[in-house]
Amino acid sequence: LDFMSVVDDLKDKTKGDDAGAAGVFDMELASGLYYGYVVVELPLLIDNLGGDREIAARIVENLIHLIATVSPGAKKGSTAPYAYAEFLLLEAGANQPRTLANAFRTAVPLVGDVLSTALGSLRTHLEQLDAAYGAQGNRRQVVVGTGKLPSVEAAPLAEVARWARA
């Protein structure tokens, strides 16, 4: 909860004016735990760059760094929401892109280790999709702490970004 106060107007009390507008408010803030989904259509990106595959590769590598290290902005001056991603899954291949957001059709309960619970939901959903449709392309993951997906190679962010660049 972020409490704030506002005084709006400057008035002259010697002339009988009131003190001016004022207010005391609170603003609720959400958790820093969120799911994001990004698709890069490489043929279109390369085409938009005039066929320059090297620039496209650098864009993909830099984009992965940005996705992992830039937080959505809200009240940045008063809350300092500058957390890095604690889990990042990359899938590369020729299949149609797909979201994993349905892993969170049931809200993650706000008790215990919320991140581990969220990663468990994601892992279960991904395993169910793989069982139904087959594994989609090649995968890499960046994991802070525990929560690594089995059968997916884990590596530091820079290494995973270089892998995606190739």
N, C-alpha and C positions, 0 to 999 in steps of 0.2 A: 504494500500500500504506500503510495506517495502522497503526502500531505502538502498542500500549497495554499498560499494566501495571495490575494490580489488587492491592490488599491489602485483605483482607476483614474480619478479626477483630482486636479489641483484646484482648491477653492480658497477664497479669502474669508476666514472666519470673522474678521473685523467688520465685514460687510453683511454679516448675518447668514452667510452661506453655510450649508451643512458640511460635514467633514469630507464628503465625496463618496463615490461608490467603493464598496469593499466586498470581499468574499473570502470564505475559507472553504476549501474543497479537498476532496481526496480522489486519487486516481488509482484504480487497480491495475496491476501489471501482471502479465502472464509469465509462465515459466520459460526458461531458456531452452527447454527441450522441444524440438520441433523436427518435422520430417520435410525434407526438400527433395525435389525431383527435377533433373535437368536432362535434356536430350540434345545431342549435337548431331545433326545430319551432315556427315562429312562430305558427301558428294556435292550437296548444295553449298556448304561453306567454301569448299575449294572452287566451285564455279563462281561464287560471289567474289572471290579473291582473284579472279582472272586466271584460275588454274594453278596458282602458286601453292603447292603442297607444303613447302617449308613454312610459310607464314601460317597456314592452317594448323600445322603441327604445333607451332609455338603458341598459337591461340588456345588450342586444346590444353596444352601443358599449363599455361598461365591460368586458364579458367578453373582448372582443378585446384590450383593453389588458392584462388579467390573463393571458390565454393567452401573450402575447408577453413579458411581463416577470416572471412568477413561475415559478421553477424548482421541480421536484419536490424535496421535502425528504429529505435523508439526511445525517446527521452535519453538520448546518448549523453547529454551533458549532466544529467542528474543520477543516472543509474549505471553508467559505464558497462554496457552489455557487450563486452568484447571477448566472448568465449570462443575458442576454436572448436571445430567439430570433434567429437569423441569417437565417431564412427563414420566411415565413408565407404560405400560399396560402388565399384565401377563395373559395368558390364559392357563389353565391346563385342559387336558381331553384326551380322547382316539381318537379323530378325527385326520384326516390328518392335519399336520401343514399348515398354509397359511400365506402369506405375506399381509400386509396392504399397501404396497408401491403404489398401484394403486390410493390411496387417493391423490397422488401428481403427477398424470399424467399431470395436469395443474399446472404449477409452482406457488408457493406462491408469490404473488406480494410483492415487497420490499417497501411497504408503510404501514404506520400505525403500529399496533401491529402484527408483523409477527408471533409470537408464537400463539396468539389467533386465527389468520387466519389458521395456520397450524393445530391446534387442532380442529378447526371447520371442516376442510376438512377431517381429520381423523374420527371425530365423524360421519359425514354424510356418509362416505364410510362404516364404521362399521355398521351403522344402515341399509344401503342398503344390505350389505352382510347378516345380520341377517334376514332381511325380505325375502331374496331370499332362504337362506339355513338353517335358524334357528340359534339360538345362539350356539356358539361353547364352550362347557365345562364351567368351572368356571373361573371367572375373578376377578382380583384385580388391583387397580391402585395406583400409587404414584403421587401426583400432588403438584407442587409448585405454590401457588397463585390460580388464577381462571383457568377454563378449564376442570373441572371435568366432566367425562362422566356420564350421568344419568344412573341409574340402575346398576352401577358398584361400589362395595364397595371400598372406598378410605381409606388408612391407611399410616402411616409412613413407610419408607423403611425397617427398621428392622422387623417390624410386617409383611409386605408383604413377605419378604424373609423367615421368619419363616413359614408363611402359605405355601409357595412353597416347603419348606423342607418336610412338612408333606405329 
